[in-house]
Amino acid sequence: VNIVPHGDQDKAADFVAPLRSGESETVEYVGVHRRRDGSRYKVEGQIQLSREETPNVIIAVFQDVTEKKKAEKKLQEQQEVLEELLHTRAQELGKTEQYLQSTMRQLEHQKYALDAHSIVAVTDLHGRITYANQKFTDLSGYNQEELLGKTHAIVNSGHHPRSFFAELWRTVLRGDVWKGQIKNRAKDGVLYWVDSTIVPLHGDDEKVSGFVAIRTDITERKEQEIALEIAKEAAEASSVAKSAFLANMSHEIRTPMNGVLGMAELLLGTDLTEVQRFQVDAILRSGESLIMIIDDVLDLSKVEAGKLLIAKEPFDLEKLTQQAAAVLAPQAAKKTLALIIRYAEDAPRHMLGDAARVRQILVNLIGNAIKFTSEGHVLIEVEVDRDFRSGSALRILVEDTGIGIKPDKLSHIFDAFTQADSTVTRKFGGTGLGLAISRQLVD
């Protein structure tokens, strides 16, 4: 934001909006940035979002295209002049190789030819080069004598399949303009990329008689795109490694913790003073809370590492909903909250899936609702979702009369380790993992 001028900040934010909303994970960026001295320059690039990291990682690559834009504008103007001159003179004199060479040389001497950013070549109907400008010779390393009479196979890098060039030829031979990116090889073996436009030339009989190829060197931009892709792959690999580590560590921590809880329960069964019983009970409650956190981290890391298995077994959804509510009923009773289940009469009960994970989602959502509700009710409603495709799906709603969520926070509440307001963490507790796990289980 600091490098975007005030008048363009809303426009810049619009490019990031699809990443935040989840509509896209890659956006093309075009904008104006501001240097430290206040001067402005135009940029193009890509912004990618890696959701594998927590928090999410945004990778952005920008390129200063100020001079490029000026060159493209001049290129367009000069190309229009070139095409108009070729069309007019062709009607008058006929389209011959000698005329094409003469016209192109005249245009270059008169400064109508494309500027130093443009690679220009004219070929006959068979693709043999009849004209090559200085930029072509400079970039390819071949001189005029080496290029004239040859085809563009002289700079073929072998990167593209034959079908690529077959489609190119089909397009231009039927009289259409072809546009695309080509990877070429210079005389010294150096590879370079060009953004190419090939325009067919027509003779008096309206048949294609040759071609004009106008290209721009985009090697630097392609290298940046490759670097961006490598950085994205590295970030995703790091995320997978992190998730695998968390899954392993969570399991290793849970094992000794179960031993602590087991011994605490045994200790409660012995003769203890009131103070000792209170202290052991505190150990037990704290340990159970820690186990819940470990389970959340373990589930989250399993999902991210792709190691969570989903069962496919028959179960009774209505009974499962009642069981999930029963587990949390004591918490609701302590706060004098009404815990209501409304199961629609036309909603089917018998399902095929992972009952344990459905129960986990329900417990997370119901527990979350109870946590943030001080008075009123928590409603669990199961109904047929008639707006969902064929209308055979079920919708499970959990509604509460609690503190609510600010509209600008709704898009973040399902992010791992995130709560709508940081102050609620201190007041209500929690790790911010419950809703994230629920969302991933549903997905």
Residue pairs with C-beta under 8 A, 6 or more apart in sequence:
1 9
1 12
3 33
3 34
3 35
4 12
4 31
4 32
4 33
4 34
5 32
5 33
5 34
5 40
8 31
8 32
11 31
12 31
15 27
15 29
15 30
15 31
15 47
16 27
16 47
16 58
18 24
18 27
19 25
19 27
19 47
19 49
19 58
20 411
21 411
25 48
25 49
25 50
25 51
26 46
26 47
26 48
26 49
27 46
27 47
28 44
28 45
28 46
29 43
29 44
29 45
29 46
29 47
29 60
29 62
30 42
30 43
30 44
31 42
31 43
32 40
32 41
32 42
32 43
33 40
33 41
33 42
33 43
33 62
34 40
35 41
41 64
41 66
42 64
42 65
42 66
42 69
43 62
43 63
43 64
43 65
44 62
44 63
44 65
45 60
45 61
45 62
45 63
45 224
46 60
46 61
46 225
46 228
47 58
47 59
47 60
48 58
48 59
48 60
48 228
48 232
49 56
49 57
49 58
49 59
50 56
50 57
50 58
50 59
50 232
50 235
50 236
50 239
52 235
52 236
52 239
52 240
52 304
53 235
53 238
53 239
54 239
54 415
54 416
54 417
55 415
55 417
56 415
57 235
59 228
59 231
59 232
59 235
61 224
61 225
61 227
61 228
63 220
63 221
63 224
68 117
71 115
71 117
71 118
71 216
72 216
74 114
74 115
75 114
75 115
75 117
75 118
75 214
75 216
78 112
78 113
78 114
78 115
78 118
79 114
79 214
81 107
81 112
82 107
82 112
82 113
82 114
82 212
83 199
85 103
85 107
85 112
86 100
86 103
86 201
86 212
89 99
89 103
90 99
90 201
90 202
90 203
90 204
91 204
93 99
94 203
94 204
95 201
95 202
95 203
95 204
95 209
95 210
97 124
97 130
97 210
100 122
100 130
100 131
100 201
100 210
101 122
101 130
101 131
104 113
104 120
104 122
104 131
104 133
105 131
107 113
108 133
113 120
113 133
114 120
114 133
114 214
116 135
117 135
117 216
117 217
118 133
118 135
118 214
118 215
118 216
119 133
119 135
119 136
119 139
119 194
119 213
119 214
119 215
119 216
119 217
120 131
120 132
120 133
120 135
120 136
120 212
120 213
120 214
120 215
121 129
121 131
121 132
121 133
121 136
121 147
121 152
121 212
121 213
121 215
122 129
122 130
122 131
122 201
122 210
122 211
122 212
122 213
123 129
123 130
123 151
123 152
123 210
123 211
123 213
124 130
124 209
124 210
125 208
125 209
125 210
126 151
127 151
127 152
127 211
128 149
128 150
128 151
129 147
129 148
129 149
129 150
129 151
129 152
130 148
130 210
131 148
132 144
132 147
132 148
136 147
137 143
137 144
137 147
139 186
139 192
139 217
140 147
140 154
140 155
140 184
140 186
140 187
141 186
141 187
141 188
141 190
142 154
142 155
142 187
146 154
146 187
147 154
152 213
155 184
155 185
155 186
156 184
156 185
157 183
157 184
157 185
157 191
158 185
159 183
159 191
160 182
160 183
168 178
168 180
168 198
171 177
171 178
172 178
172 198
172 200
172 208
172 211
173 200
173 208
175 200
175 202
175 208
176 200
177 197
177 198
177 199
177 200
178 196
178 197
178 198
179 195
179 196
179 197
179 198
180 195
180 196
181 193
181 194
181 195
181 196
181 218
181 222
182 193
182 194
182 196
182 215
183 191
183 192
183 193
184 191
184 192
184 193
184 194
185 191
185 192
186 192
191 219
192 217
192 219
193 217
193 218
193 219
193 221
193 222
194 215
194 216
194 217
194 218
195 215
195 216
195 218
196 213
196 214
196 215
197 213
197 214
197 215
198 211
198 212
198 213
198 214
199 211
199 212
199 213
199 214
200 208
200 210
200 211
201 208
201 209
201 210
201 211
201 212
202 208
202 209
203 209
239 304
240 304
240 305
240 306
242 304
243 300
243 301
243 302
243 304
243 305
244 301
244 305
244 307
245 301
246 297
246 298
246 300
246 301
246 304
247 298
247 301
247 302
247 305
247 307
250 294
250 295
250 297
250 298
250 301
251 298
253 294
254 291
254 294
254 295
254 298
257 287
257 290
257 291
257 294
258 291
260 283
260 287
261 284
261 287
261 288
261 291
264 280
264 283
264 284
264 287
265 284
267 280
268 277
268 280
268 281
268 284
272 280
293 431
293 433
296 431
296 433
296 434
296 437
297 431
297 433
299 308
299 360
299 437
299 441
300 416
300 433
300 436
300 437
300 440
302 308
303 437
303 440
303 441
304 440
308 441
310 353
310 354
310 357
311 353
311 354
311 355
311 356
311 357
312 352
312 353
312 354
313 352
313 353
313 354
313 355
314 350
314 351
314 352
315 350
315 351
315 352
315 353
315 355
315 358
316 349
316 350
316 351
317 348
317 349
317 350
317 351
317 358
317 382
317 394
318 343
318 349
318 382
319 349
320 355
320 358
320 359
320 362
321 341
321 343
321 362
321 380
321 382
321 396
322 341
323 359
324 359
324 362
324 363
324 366
324 380
325 339
325 341
325 362
325 366
325 380
327 363
328 339
328 363
328 366
328 367
328 370
329 339
331 367
331 370
332 338
332 339
332 370
332 378
335 370
335 373
335 374
335 375
336 375
337 370
337 373
337 375
337 376
337 377
337 378
338 376
338 377
338 378
339 366
339 370
339 377
339 378
339 380
340 377
340 378
340 379
340 380
341 380
341 381
342 379
342 380
342 381
342 382
343 381
343 382
344 381
344 382
344 383
344 384
346 384
347 382
347 383
347 384
347 394
348 394
351 358
357 441
360 437
360 438
360 441
361 438
361 441
361 442
362 380
362 396
362 398
364 434
364 435
364 437
364 438
365 398
365 435
365 438
366 378
366 380
366 398
367 434
368 398
368 434
368 435
369 378
369 398
369 399
369 400
369 402
370 378
370 400
371 428
371 429
371 430
372 400
372 402
372 403
372 424
372 428
373 400
373 401
373 402
373 403
374 402
374 403
375 401
376 400
376 401
376 402
377 400
377 401
378 398
378 399
378 400
378 401
379 397
379 398
379 399
379 400
380 396
380 397
380 398
381 396
381 397
381 398
381 399
382 394
382 395
382 396
382 397
383 394
383 395
383 397
384 391
384 392
384 393
384 394
384 395
385 391
385 393
385 394
385 395
388 395
403 424
405 413
405 420
406 420
406 421
409 420
409 421
412 418
412 420
413 419
413 420
413 435
414 435
414 436
414 438
414 439
415 432
415 436
416 432
416 433
416 436
417 431
417 432
417 433
417 436
418 432
418 436
419 425
419 430
419 432
424 430
425 432
